[in-house]
């Protein structure tokens, strides 16, 4: 049990929480897994929030590019024989 908890604690970011919970014996208490679960959930929420930030930054960039495109398309360009 000690080796398993050490492995979980040292590789928190690499391990799927749901898969761990399926594989562990049912008689283990949450106290044994508290450190792993706390760190794994914190990491999960960090990744979730980071993903939302990246998504919103990309949306903002997309809106800026679209606004620039509309601005460029609305310019009047005169083409003559010399230009």
C-alpha positions as CSV (number, residue, x, y, z in Angstrom):
1,X,0.0,0.0,0.0
2,X,2.9,2.4,0.8
3,X,4.5,1.8,-2.6
4,X,1.2,2.5,-4.4
5,X,0.5,5.7,-2.5
6,X,4.1,6.9,-3.1
7,X,3.7,6.1,-6.8
8,X,0.4,8.0,-7.0
9,X,1.8,11.0,-5.0
10,X,4.9,11.2,-7.2
11,X,3.1,10.9,-10.6
12,X,-0.1,12.9,-9.8
13,X,-0.1,14.8,-13.2
14,X,0.5,11.6,-15.3
15,X,-2.3,9.5,-13.9
16,X,-6.1,9.5,-14.7
17,X,-8.0,9.9,-11.4
18,X,-11.0,8.0,-12.5
19,X,-8.9,5.0,-13.7
20,X,-7.0,5.0,-10.3
21,X,-10.3,4.9,-8.4
22,X,-11.5,2.0,-10.5
23,X,-8.3,0.0,-9.9
24,X,-7.8,0.5,-6.2
25,X,-9.3,-1.9,-3.6
26,X,-12.7,-0.8,-2.3
27,X,-11.6,-1.2,1.3
28,X,-9.1,1.7,1.0
29,X,-10.2,4.8,2.9
30,X,-10.0,8.3,1.3
31,X,-7.6,9.2,4.0
32,X,-5.0,7.0,2.4
33,X,-5.5,8.8,-1.0
34,X,-6.1,12.3,0.4
35,X,-2.7,13.7,-0.8
36,X,-3.1,12.2,-4.3
37,X,-6.7,13.3,-4.7
38,X,-6.0,16.8,-3.5
39,X,-3.1,17.3,-5.9
40,X,-4.8,15.5,-8.8
41,X,-8.0,17.5,-8.5
42,X,-6.0,20.7,-8.1
43,X,-4.1,19.8,-11.3
44,X,-7.3,18.9,-13.1
45,X,-8.9,22.2,-12.3
46,X,-5.7,24.1,-13.2
47,X,-5.7,22.4,-16.7
48,X,-9.4,23.1,-17.1
49,X,-9.1,26.8,-16.3
50,X,-6.0,27.1,-18.4
51,X,-7.9,25.5,-21.3
52,X,-10.7,28.1,-20.8
53,X,-8.2,30.9,-20.9
54,X,-6.6,29.7,-24.1
55,X,-10.0,29.2,-25.7
56,X,-11.1,32.7,-24.8
57,X,-7.8,34.2,-26.0
58,X,-8.2,32.4,-29.3
59,X,-11.8,33.8,-29.6
60,X,-10.5,37.3,-28.9
61,X,-7.8,36.9,-31.5
62,X,-10.3,35.6,-34.0
63,X,-12.6,38.6,-33.4
64,X,-9.7,41.0,-33.9
65,X,-8.7,39.4,-37.2
66,X,-12.3,39.4,-38.4
67,X,-12.6,43.1,-37.5
68,X,-9.4,43.8,-39.4
69,X,-10.7,41.9,-42.4
70,X,-14.0,43.8,-42.4
71,X,-12.0,47.1,-42.2
72,X,-9.8,46.1,-45.1
73,X,-12.7,44.9,-47.2
74,X,-14.6,48.1,-46.7
75,X,-11.8,50.3,-48.1
76,X,-12.4,51.7,-51.5
77,X,-9.7,50.9,-54.1
78,X,-9.6,52.5,-57.5
79,X,-7.8,50.6,-60.2
80,X,-6.7,52.5,-63.3
81,X,-4.7,51.6,-66.4
82,X,-1.6,53.0,-64.7
83,X,-2.0,51.2,-61.3
